[in-house]
Amino acid sequence: MSRTVSPSTNKPYGVARVAGVWQVARSSFYAARLRQLRPRQPGKRGPRVLSDAELVAAIRELLAAPVFAGEGYRKIWARLRHNSVRTSKDRVLRLLRENQLLSPARQPQPSQANPHDGTIVTEAPDPMWGTDATATCTEQEGAVTVFAAIDHFTAECVGIHAVKKATRFEALEPIRQGVRERFGAFSAASASGLCLRHDHGSVYMSDDFQNEIQFVGIQSSPAFVRQPEGNGCIERFFRTLKEQLLWVQRFHDLAELQTAVADFRDRYNQHWIIGRMGYRTPTQARRDSLVDLQTAA
């Protein structure tokens, strides 16, 4: 109709005039004409879904020329999308597993039993201490380390030390403080009968650290690997130290931090109440234990 020539003007009526008379949008007219010129093929709308065999072939093609080795199923799924292949992550993982195409990964050995099936709390003060390190920061030095040692019976902090460089020699300082205070001197065999619980950190497993504690008669007692509860006494002390000091106070420099942790040690030993000790402080628990030993003797 739009191409019909008007007898009065000898010109075609045009799409705009005809669409206006019929009250039809011109876009509808052009869409209808496009459907006539390009008829739609019957089928499901959306991207083409590959069969399992086709998808595995596409995955193998990606793996044959990898940009990086050992990529997981999520990155393979993403690279498929980059190649206009649409699928789901779960399907990619299933096909990789079914066709043994997953990258090899070391799996942890299953543990039949928990090696830490006892207790680390002793029956009296000084048979076992625990030591470890935690990190904090100062405005001047940045990251620094706090070493500490704690008694496994009273939960008393026997030594604490803040330092910029966490070496094996600095890790010994809390032990030196505790041995001098509890056993009178840091000398040969002065702390015989004491065990020291620590983790497998390099500072604690070093020859210098081990030789030094053996010199004063301390027996090394490493915690089980992947069993943090084996060193739980010092870990619980560090939680208190962080919640009551390190996470609530700013420190300008290392000297200020050293003074703060030394003050905290005294305040903790004198005033921190521990439920398993009958809601007594560490100092009260040690004093009462010594009285009980004297009475029993």
Secondary structure, DSSP 8 states (H G I E B T S, - for coil): -TT-B-TTTSSB--HHHHHHHHT--HHHHHHHHHHHHS---SS-SSS----HHHHHHHHHHHHHS-SSTT--HHHHHHHHHHTT----HHHHHHHHHHTT-S---------SS-S--S----SSSSSEEEEEEEEEEETTTEEEEEEEEEETTT--EEEEEEESS--HHHHTHHHHHHHHHHHS-S-TTTTTT-EEEE-S-HHHHSHHHHHHHHHTT-EEEE--TT-GGGGHHHHHHHHHHIIIIITT---SSHHHHHHHHHHHHHHHHHH--BGGGTSB-HHHHHHHHHHHHHHH-
